[in-house]
Each structure stands twice: as structure tokens, then as C-alpha cells.
């Protein structure tokens, strides 16, 4: 963190690190390292923020395998193998797409776990069915069914994205604990 920057403040390089997010990432990294597992991420609306938080932890290369930023539908298809039919039928912001992203991250990496985030951070892009703040998550592990969830967050674009990062990390921690 640069001199004069407080925790949770925005820097000129993008969102500043948040003590709560860093603590979540540190604990998750510890758990993955102890278990001998690694993680891949597939992010859309968070634009790599989860990967940024994870790689801010010293030694994260022992458990963070790679991250995919798949903002467009084309990148979801090309990099993660999300089917055109899934996107057409359910939309980019859906649990079905989030699960396909997480499963695609596993298929296109050497990681043991994957998490995925896709949503509408705003301020535009919402609909009555999927308002701004709608974010879909998925968590996957090799040889185990994936899990997904949808949350509705409030706040501005950065607040929605920050809440999404926290929910993704917490969700992976819970998913891994159930395995």
C-alpha cells in the first residue's frame, strides 16, 4: 500500500486492498497449501480482483495456479469452453454460466479447485429479472459436483464488486470445508 493510503481506499491503480479481503485470502491460501491443493479463478464482473487479492499474499504461487478474466461472452467460450447454448438460454449472468466457467477453469488448468464470478456491477446493464447487483457464483473441485449461488448486492460498482470478491472467497472456503 502506498504511503498515505488507508485500508479499503481506492488507489490510482485500481481498488486498494481491503484488510477483510486480505484476511480471507490469507486463510484460504493457508488451507489450500496445507491440503496440497491449488486454485484457478474465472472472473467476469470482478475483472481479476479475486486474483489480485490472492496474489497479494506472499507465497501464493504455491497454491494459486492461474486466473481467467473472461469479461465477454466470446472469451467465456474461447478460454473456458462455455457453450454458446448455455449463454443463449440462460445468459452470461446465471448460475448455469457460472458453473460452466468454474468447470472450464478446472478443465483448462492444473488446479484442484476453481471459483467463478459473473454478474452485473452497474451502473447500467440491469433488467427487472436481473437488476444491477445480481452476481452468480460457482465453486468446483475435480471429481465432485460443482455448487452455485446467486446473490443480490447493493451499492455502487466498486462496492458490488468488493462484496462479490468476498462472497466468492467465503463460498470457496465453505465449499472446500464440505468436501
Secondary structure, 3 states (H helix, E strand, C coil): CCCCCCCCCCECCECCCCHHHHHHHHHHHHHHHHHCCCEEEEECCCCCHHHHHHHCCCCHHHCEEEEEECCCHHHHHHHHCCCHHHHHHHCCCCHHHHHHHHHHHHHCCCCCEEEEEEECCCCCCCCCCCCCCEEEEEEEECCEEEEEEEEECCCCHHHHHHHHHHHHHHHHHHHHHHC
